[in-house]
Amino acid sequence: MRYRLPLLLLLSVFLFTSCQTITRSRTELGIPESRVYFSFDDGPSARGDTTAQLLDVLKKYQIRAVFCLLGENARRYPDLVKRIYEEGHIIVNHGYKDKWASKMDEDEFRNNIVLGEEAIIAALGFNPNPGLYRPHGGFYNSKQEKILVDEGYTIVPVTVRVYDSIDTAMTRKKVARKIVRILERQGGGIVLLHDERGSLSGHKARHEKKTRGPYNRSWIPEAVEEIIVVLLSKGFILDDPITYF
């Protein structure tokens, strides 16, 4: 029993170091200074018209973004998938279900990618074939990376993560300010936000019922507009992701 804690610590270190993260630096990714790209995970969502309102905000400022869609949500809201595509945004395969990629074995991981792609194709009626994928949870391992190569996918990275998926409308302004501060410090980059919430410690049913809980993402469009206004005032270029991805 006395060796239990050290062994658990060693196991945790091994699991962490064996995983790779989607988080990179702006310079590592070769993103020009003052350029900002928006990306949104886990959508689309009709809950509170979140994705529709987000698209309205982006259209207002003529900004194109990256939407990393969960297949199960793409099947649920095909009209939103079509609108995302028709308004010029990049669609990324985020897998089919909301289980973290790092917790899947190789067969489950491959199947999740395939099903995610099939759901996007079913929603659009054709294959947009961007060849882009972002692992759910933001971590993956070398074996999964090989699967992605075999399937013809490139991982979509991020430079700014504030873990907004656990935030609520009560912390909207705090989230917006934090993102701006990080972008100023980094000189630009790729922002990750969520227009839907995937999983939350296995208690989805309980948390979904809370109108002010993290499953309510209806505050995201307003937060994004606040970020956009500040970034434009500071001289940042909210660039078209097609020029980078």
C-alpha positions in Angstrom: 0.0 0.0 0.0 2.9 2.4 0.7 3.9 2.3 -2.9 0.4 3.1 -4.3 0.8 6.9 -4.4 4.2 6.9 -6.2 3.0 4.3 -8.7 -0.2 6.4 -9.4 2.0 9.5 -9.9 4.3 7.7 -12.3 1.3 6.4 -14.2 -0.1 9.9 -14.5 3.2 11.3 -15.7 3.5 8.5 -18.3 -0.1 9.1 -19.6 0.5 12.8 -19.8 3.8 12.6 -21.5 2.6 9.9 -24.0 -0.1 12.3 -25.2 0.3 15.1 -27.6 -1.6 18.4 -27.4 -3.2 20.5 -30.0 -1.9 23.7 -28.3 0.9 25.4 -30.1 2.6 28.8 -30.2 1.8 31.3 -32.9 5.4 31.4 -34.0 5.6 27.6 -34.1 2.6 27.6 -36.4 4.0 30.3 -38.6 1.0 32.6 -38.0 1.8 36.2 -39.0 1.8 38.7 -36.2 -1.5 40.5 -35.5 -3.5 37.8 -37.3 -6.4 36.1 -35.4 -8.5 33.1 -36.4 -11.6 32.0 -34.6 -12.5 28.3 -34.1 -15.5 26.8 -32.4 -15.8 23.2 -31.1 -18.6 20.8 -30.3 -21.4 22.4 -32.4 -23.6 23.0 -34.1 -26.2 23.9 -31.5 -29.8 25.0 -31.7 -30.0 25.3 -28.0 -30.8 29.0 -27.4 -30.1 29.5 -31.1 -26.4 29.7 -30.2 -24.8 28.7 -33.5 -27.3 30.7 -35.5 -26.6 33.8 -33.5 -22.9 33.2 -33.6 -23.1 33.0 -37.4 -25.0 36.3 -37.4 -22.2 38.0 -35.4 -19.5 36.6 -37.8 -21.5 37.7 -40.8 -22.0 41.2 -39.4 -18.2 41.7 -39.2 -17.5 39.7 -42.4 -15.4 37.1 -40.5 -15.0 33.5 -41.5 -14.2 31.0 -38.9 -13.4 27.3 -38.3 -16.3 25.1 -37.0 -15.2 21.8 -35.5 -18.4 19.8 -35.6 -19.4 16.7 -33.6 -21.1 14.2 -35.9 -24.0 13.6 -33.5 -24.8 17.3 -33.6 -24.3 17.5 -37.4 -27.0 14.8 -37.8 -29.3 16.6 -35.3 -29.0 20.0 -37.0 -28.2 19.6 -40.7 -29.6 23.0 -41.6 -27.0 24.7 -39.4 -24.3 22.6 -41.0 -25.4 23.8 -44.4 -25.5 27.4 -43.2 -22.0 27.2 -41.8 -20.7 25.9 -45.1 -22.7 28.2 -47.3 -21.5 31.3 -45.4 -17.9 30.3 -46.2 -16.7 28.9 -42.9 -14.3 25.9 -42.7 -15.9 22.7 -41.4 -13.7 20.4 -39.4 -14.4 16.8 -38.3 -14.4 16.8 -34.5 -15.3 13.1 -34.3 -18.8 11.7 -33.9 -19.4 11.6 -30.2 -18.1 13.7 -27.3 -15.7 11.2 -25.8 -12.2 12.5 -25.4 -9.9 11.2 -28.1 -7.2 10.4 -25.6 -9.5 7.9 -23.9 -10.3 5.9 -27.0 -8.5 2.8 -28.2 -7.3 2.7 -31.8 -10.4 1.0 -33.2 -12.8 3.3 -31.4 -10.8 6.3 -32.5 -10.8 5.4 -36.2 -14.5 4.6 -36.1 -15.3 7.9 -34.4 -13.5 9.8 -37.2 -15.3 7.8 -39.9 -18.7 8.3 -38.4 -18.0 12.0 -37.9 -17.2 12.4 -41.5 -20.2 10.4 -42.6 -22.5 12.7 -40.5 -21.1 15.8 -42.0 -21.5 14.4 -45.5 -25.1 13.3 -44.7 -25.9 16.9 -43.5 -24.5 18.6 -46.5 -25.3 16.0 -49.2 -21.7 15.9 -50.3 -18.2 15.7 -49.0 -16.6 19.1 -48.3 -13.4 17.1 -47.9 -11.3 19.6 -45.9 -9.1 16.8 -44.5 -9.1 18.6 -41.2 -9.6 17.1 -37.7 -9.5 18.4 -34.1 -9.4 15.7 -31.4 -12.1 16.1 -28.7 -10.4 17.0 -25.4 -7.4 18.4 -27.2 -5.1 15.5 -26.7 -4.1 12.5 -28.8 -1.3 9.9 -29.0 1.2 8.9 -31.7 -0.8 5.8 -32.7 -3.9 8.0 -33.3 -1.7 10.4 -35.2 -0.8 7.6 -37.6 -4.5 6.7 -38.0 -5.1 10.4 -39.0 -2.4 10.2 -41.6 -3.8 7.0 -42.9 -7.3 8.6 -43.2 -5.9 11.7 -44.9 -6.4 14.1 -42.0 -4.4 17.1 -40.6 -4.9 18.2 -37.0 -6.2 21.7 -36.4 -4.2 23.3 -33.6 -4.9 26.1 -31.3 -2.9 28.8 -29.6 -5.5 30.3 -27.2 -7.5 28.0 -24.9 -9.4 29.5 -21.9 -11.5 26.3 -21.2 -14.7 28.3 -21.7 -16.7 25.0 -21.8 -16.9 25.1 -18.0 -17.8 28.8 -17.9 -21.3 30.4 -17.9 -22.9 33.7 -18.9 -21.9 35.0 -15.4 -18.2 34.9 -16.5 -18.7 36.1 -20.1 -16.8 39.4 -19.7 -14.0 37.7 -17.8 -13.6 35.1 -20.6 -13.6 37.9 -23.3 -11.0 39.9 -21.5 -8.8 36.9 -20.9 -8.8 36.0 -24.6 -7.9 39.5 -25.6 -5.0 39.6 -23.1 -3.6 36.3 -24.3 -3.8 37.4 -28.0 -2.0 40.7 -27.1 0.7 38.7 -25.3 1.1 36.2 -28.1 0.7 38.7 -30.9 -2.3 36.9 -32.5 -3.2 33.2 -33.0 -6.0 30.7 -33.2 -8.8 31.1 -30.6 -10.8 28.0 -29.4 -14.3 28.5 -28.0 -17.4 26.3 -27.8 -20.8 26.9 -29.3 -22.1 23.7 -27.8 -21.0 21.6 -24.8 -20.0 18.0 -25.2 -19.6 16.2 -22.0 -19.1 17.4 -18.4 -17.7 14.7 -16.1 -20.4 12.3 -17.1 -23.2 14.4 -15.6 -24.7 15.7 -18.8 -28.3 15.0 -18.0 -28.1 16.9 -14.7 -26.2 19.9 -16.0 -28.3 20.3 -19.2 -31.3 21.3 -17.1 -29.5 24.2 -15.5 -30.4 27.3 -17.6 -27.3 29.2 -16.2 -25.0 26.2 -16.3 -22.1 25.4 -18.8 -24.5 23.6 -21.2 -26.1 26.9 -21.9 -23.8 28.4 -24.6 -26.1 31.2 -25.7 -23.7 33.8 -24.2 -20.9 32.8 -26.6 -22.1 35.0 -29.6 -22.2 38.1 -27.4 -18.7 37.3 -26.0 -17.4 36.8 -29.5 -18.7 40.1 -30.6 -17.1 41.8 -27.6 -13.8 40.2 -28.5 -14.1 41.2 -32.1 -14.8 44.9 -31.3 -11.8 45.1 -28.9 -9.4 43.3 -31.3 -10.4 45.5 -34.2 -9.8 48.6 -32.1 -6.3 47.3 -31.3 -5.4 46.8 -34.9 -5.6 43.0 -35.1 -6.5 41.4 -38.4 -9.3 38.9 -38.1 -8.1 36.9 -41.0 -9.9 34.4 -43.3 -8.8 30.9 -42.1 -8.8 29.7 -45.7 -5.5 31.7 -46.1 -3.9 29.6 -43.4 -5.6 26.1 -43.2 
